[in-house]
Amino acid sequence: MKHSKIYGIALIIGTLGGIITMAFHPTGHDLLNQPDEIARRNEMIAVAVHILAIISLPIVFFGLLGFCRRLDLENPLVSLG
């Protein structure tokens, strides 16, 4: 496959996006038990990390699709995985 490097890079970027999402994801305690100014900043962080998570999912899917192609997509067990 000519483009197998692209799929690997997509898997790495998507996974890093997921890790960053979980590292910065605020908890309910962070959002509810703070003064208004800090709570608004945490809400912005929450929106940003959820946007990052939503963007990361199709990138990971693209990388896994390439991985399945590399493993032979014709095999039903590979497609199931």
FENFENSUL-V994068 format. One line per field, one symbol per residue. phi: phi as a letter, one per 30 degrees, with the letter a starting at -180 (. if undefined). A space follows every 10 residues. Layout:
phi: ???
This chain:
phi: .dcddddddd dddddddddd eddcddcddd dccbeedddd dddddddddd dddddddddd eddddddddd didddddddd d
